[in-house]
Amino acid sequence: MAALESTIDELWANRESLSPANGDAVAAVGEVIGLLDRGEARIAELGTDGEPIVHQWLKHAVLLYFRLSKMDTIDGGVFEYADKIPLKTNYAAAGVRVVPGASARYGSFLDRGVVLMPSYVNIGARVGANTMVDTWATVGSCAQIGANVHLSGGVGIGGVLEPPQAAPVFVGDDALIGSRCIVAEGARVGDGAVLGAGCILTGSIPVIDAQTGEELSRGVVPAWSVAVTATRPRTFPGGEFGLPCVLVIKRLNEGERHDKAALNDVLRDHGAAT
């Protein structure tokens, strides 16, 4: 793969001169997108220290793919699309269930057991085994979603292609993201964490421990915790206003499975829901 990385780096350095007529470039970039599509490469991962590692050359390949692809009509049976990037295919062989109205772009990876309700997964994203992407949820470009995750209805997982060094959103294994949550700008949700409905989590949103008032991080919800949307007062010349934050209201035992009824009780006590 090192040789392929070197080729992509060279193409990226000379990208202004490239066009769909450059056959060798089209072939090299297509090979990389195939690796992403099959899950044999991933744009980002978490290191042993828990910090994101971004493989910029893979992002460069995705950006080059747009430059080197021509607009085309994509026949999806009763649907027709006009785009540069084809849709994924062969879902049955991949062990993926896709409900009518759902779509995923070629170059995204869906592991076995993934269920797509009417929803959308963009190029470069990775969705782990047995994860459900529920109705009208979106998984943005390069987002990294773990296994056994539930992205509830209307969840918006932000995408990031540029700048190439920017870290995408990470959602850990066994997480539950409540309805209409927005997780964007490289925010991270740890393994087993629960976000109550309507949370907005970005890289700049404070995450606060409800028991101590301590700011735990910006944009990172700890593993095996339950978090809800909240506000914190801030004074400005025009008055005092509540700015958004995310409040960690409960810690779970590591590996603890979520009891839906018990979880709903916890969230209901804090005026939230999944």
VMD Tcl script that draws the C-alpha trace (Angstrom):
set ca {
  {0.00 0.00 0.00}
  {3.01 2.30 0.45}
  {3.50 2.49 -3.33}
  {-0.14 3.44 -3.78}
  {0.18 6.12 -1.10}
  {3.21 7.55 -2.92}
  {1.27 7.63 -6.20}
  {-1.63 9.48 -4.57}
  {0.75 11.98 -2.98}
  {2.26 12.70 -6.41}
  {-1.15 13.05 -8.03}
  {-2.27 15.39 -5.25}
  {0.76 17.60 -5.75}
  {-0.16 17.91 -9.45}
  {-3.94 17.90 -9.05}
  {-4.54 21.14 -10.94}
  {-3.38 19.49 -14.16}
  {-5.55 16.37 -13.81}
  {-8.76 15.58 -15.64}
  {-10.93 12.51 -16.32}
  {-8.78 11.99 -19.44}
  {-5.78 10.97 -17.27}
  {-6.27 7.21 -17.40}
  {-3.43 6.24 -15.06}
  {-4.63 8.72 -12.43}
  {-8.21 7.48 -12.73}
  {-7.04 3.89 -12.25}
  {-4.86 4.67 -9.21}
  {-7.53 6.71 -7.48}
  {-10.17 4.12 -8.33}
  {-8.04 1.44 -6.67}
  {-7.91 3.46 -3.44}
  {-11.66 4.13 -3.43}
  {-12.19 0.40 -3.89}
  {-10.12 -0.25 -0.75}
  {-12.32 2.17 1.21}
  {-15.48 0.63 -0.23}
  {-14.42 -2.88 0.87}
  {-13.23 -1.75 4.29}
  {-9.62 -2.65 3.54}
  {-8.54 0.92 4.31}
  {-10.05 3.56 6.57}
  {-9.62 7.29 6.51}
  {-9.20 7.67 10.27}
  {-8.86 5.61 13.42}
  {-8.21 6.16 17.10}
  {-4.69 5.59 18.36}
  {-3.76 3.79 21.57}
  {-3.94 7.16 23.35}
  {-7.53 7.64 22.17}
  {-6.60 10.48 19.84}
  {-7.58 10.45 16.15}
  {-5.10 9.38 13.49}
  {-6.07 10.76 10.07}
  {-4.66 9.17 6.93}
  {-4.53 12.28 4.78}
  {-3.56 10.49 1.59}
  {-6.86 8.60 1.66}
  {-8.73 11.88 1.97}
  {-6.67 13.21 -0.92}
  {-7.77 10.18 -2.95}
  {-11.44 10.94 -2.26}
  {-10.99 14.57 -3.30}
  {-9.16 13.45 -6.45}
  {-12.00 11.01 -7.17}
  {-14.39 13.95 -7.45}
  {-11.99 15.77 -9.78}
  {-11.43 12.74 -12.01}
  {-15.06 11.55 -12.22}
  {-17.54 12.65 -14.86}
  {-21.17 13.47 -14.21}
  {-23.36 10.51 -15.10}
  {-26.94 9.34 -14.86}
  {-27.33 6.62 -12.23}
  {-30.29 4.32 -12.69}
  {-31.57 3.12 -9.33}
  {-34.69 1.34 -10.53}
  {-37.57 3.68 -9.71}
  {-35.03 6.38 -8.80}
  {-32.71 8.31 -11.05}
  {-29.66 10.27 -9.94}
  {-27.22 12.61 -11.64}
  {-23.88 12.59 -9.88}
  {-20.17 11.92 -10.18}
  {-20.06 9.12 -7.60}
  {-21.95 5.83 -8.08}
  {-23.99 4.18 -5.35}
  {-22.94 1.07 -3.46}
  {-24.30 -2.23 -4.72}
  {-24.35 -5.95 -3.82}
  {-25.83 -5.40 -0.37}
  {-27.17 -8.94 0.01}
  {-23.73 -10.46 -0.54}
  {-22.29 -8.02 2.01}
  {-24.91 -9.01 4.60}
  {-26.34 -5.49 4.73}
  {-30.06 -4.65 4.87}
  {-31.07 -1.53 2.96}
  {-34.69 -0.34 3.14}
  {-36.08 1.49 0.07}
  {-35.26 5.17 0.33}
  {-31.80 4.55 1.80}
  {-28.61 5.08 -0.15}
  {-24.87 4.88 0.40}
  {-22.21 6.22 -1.90}
  {-19.53 3.98 -3.36}
  {-16.39 4.42 -1.28}
  {-18.21 4.11 2.03}
  {-17.96 0.87 4.00}
  {-20.89 -0.94 5.62}
  {-19.94 -3.95 7.72}
  {-22.05 -7.09 7.99}
  {-25.35 -6.72 9.79}
  {-25.70 -2.99 9.14}
  {-29.30 -1.86 8.64}
  {-30.05 1.30 6.67}
  {-33.55 2.65 7.12}
  {-34.35 5.50 4.69}
  {-31.07 7.31 5.31}
  {-27.80 8.34 3.70}
  {-24.13 7.37 4.08}
  {-21.50 9.46 2.29}
  {-18.19 8.49 0.69}
  {-15.30 7.73 3.05}
  {-17.60 6.91 5.97}
  {-17.31 3.62 7.82}
  {-20.24 1.97 9.63}
  {-19.50 -0.97 11.93}
  {-21.16 -4.37 12.17}
  {-24.78 -4.63 13.31}
  {-25.26 -0.87 13.46}
  {-28.63 0.65 12.60}
  {-28.80 3.94 10.73}
  {-32.40 4.88 11.43}
  {-34.90 6.89 9.39}
  {-33.60 10.20 7.98}
  {-30.27 9.82 9.75}
  {-27.20 10.89 7.79}
  {-23.61 9.74 8.09}
  {-21.32 12.38 6.65}
  {-18.16 11.91 4.62}
  {-15.34 10.15 6.48}
  {-17.35 9.67 9.71}
  {-16.30 6.59 11.69}
  {-19.21 4.76 13.33}
  {-18.57 1.72 15.52}
  {-20.29 -1.65 15.80}
  {-23.66 -2.26 17.48}
  {-24.50 1.45 17.36}
  {-28.00 2.89 17.00}
  {-28.19 6.21 15.17}
  {-31.79 7.15 15.94}
  {-34.22 8.92 13.63}
  {-33.02 12.21 12.19}
  {-29.49 12.02 13.63}
  {-26.98 14.14 11.73}
  {-23.41 12.88 11.80}
  {-21.25 15.58 10.27}
  {-18.77 14.95 7.49}
  {-15.35 16.44 6.88}
  {-13.23 16.15 3.76}
  {-11.42 19.46 3.96}
  {-9.02 20.40 5.32}
  {-7.52 16.94 4.76}
  {-5.83 16.88 8.17}
  {-9.11 17.52 10.04}
  {-10.37 14.63 12.17}
  {-13.83 13.27 11.36}
  {-16.57 12.34 13.82}
  {-16.02 9.13 15.80}
  {-18.83 7.17 17.45}
  {-17.65 4.20 19.50}
  {-19.00 0.66 19.67}
  {-22.32 0.07 21.48}
  {-23.22 3.77 21.53}
  {-26.77 5.09 21.24}
  {-27.32 8.47 19.61}
  {-30.80 9.82 20.37}
  {-33.27 11.28 17.90}
  {-32.31 14.53 16.15}
  {-28.86 14.73 17.70}
  {-26.18 16.58 15.74}
  {-22.63 15.29 16.11}
  {-20.18 17.27 13.97}
  {-16.80 19.01 13.63}
  {-14.71 16.06 14.73}
  {-16.64 15.42 17.95}
  {-16.23 12.00 19.58}
  {-18.67 9.74 21.42}
  {-17.05 6.98 23.44}
  {-17.89 3.28 23.51}
  {-21.22 2.52 25.15}
  {-22.17 6.18 25.56}
  {-25.73 7.44 25.23}
  {-26.69 10.87 23.87}
  {-30.22 11.95 24.79}
  {-32.45 13.32 22.06}
  {-31.58 16.68 20.57}
  {-27.96 16.91 21.75}
  {-25.66 19.15 19.75}
  {-22.08 17.98 20.08}
  {-19.29 19.68 18.17}
  {-15.59 20.01 18.76}
  {-16.15 23.27 20.67}
  {-19.13 22.26 22.85}
  {-18.20 21.85 26.55}
  {-18.94 18.43 28.06}
  {-19.62 18.89 31.79}
  {-19.95 16.42 34.68}
  {-23.34 17.03 36.32}
  {-22.09 15.78 39.70}
  {-19.03 18.00 40.00}
  {-19.60 20.83 37.51}
  {-16.18 20.04 36.05}
  {-15.66 20.60 32.34}
  {-14.45 17.21 31.15}
  {-13.58 18.11 27.59}
  {-14.62 19.93 24.48}
  {-16.54 17.76 22.05}
  {-15.79 14.38 23.64}
  {-18.42 12.36 25.52}
  {-16.71 9.75 27.72}
  {-17.23 6.04 27.23}
  {-20.02 4.34 29.17}
  {-21.85 7.50 30.16}
  {-25.28 9.03 29.62}
  {-25.32 12.63 28.39}
  {-28.06 15.16 27.65}
  {-28.28 18.61 26.14}
  {-28.09 21.54 28.56}
  {-27.15 25.21 28.78}
  {-24.76 27.19 30.93}
  {-25.20 30.90 31.74}
  {-22.89 33.44 30.17}
  {-23.06 37.19 30.64}
  {-22.72 39.56 27.67}
  {-23.23 43.33 27.37}
  {-26.74 42.58 26.13}
  {-27.65 40.37 29.07}
  {-27.25 36.83 30.38}
  {-27.81 33.98 27.95}
  {-27.70 30.22 28.08}
  {-25.03 28.76 25.81}
  {-25.24 25.08 24.83}
  {-23.30 22.36 26.57}
  {-23.58 18.60 27.01}
  {-24.15 17.32 30.54}
  {-22.96 13.88 31.67}
  {-25.69 12.75 34.08}
  {-24.78 9.11 34.71}
  {-21.83 6.74 34.48}
  {-22.36 3.14 33.38}
  {-20.25 0.12 34.21}
  {-17.88 -0.66 31.35}
  {-19.49 -3.25 29.12}
  {-22.91 -2.68 30.67}
  {-25.67 -3.28 28.18}
  {-28.33 -0.63 27.98}
  {-31.66 -1.56 29.58}
  {-34.05 0.51 27.47}
  {-36.63 0.93 30.22}
  {-34.02 1.91 32.82}
  {-32.34 4.26 30.34}
  {-35.64 5.98 29.56}
  {-36.20 6.46 33.31}
  {-32.77 8.09 33.69}
  {-33.37 10.41 30.74}
  {-36.96 11.20 31.77}
  {-35.74 12.30 35.21}
  {-33.67 14.92 33.39}
  {-36.37 15.94 30.91}
  {-34.77 14.11 28.00}
  {-35.42 11.05 25.83}
  {-33.75 8.86 23.26}
}
mol new
graphics top color blue
foreach p $ca { graphics top sphere $p radius 0.5 }
foreach p [lrange $ca 0 end-1] q [lrange $ca 1 end] { graphics top cylinder $p $q radius 0.2 }
display resetview
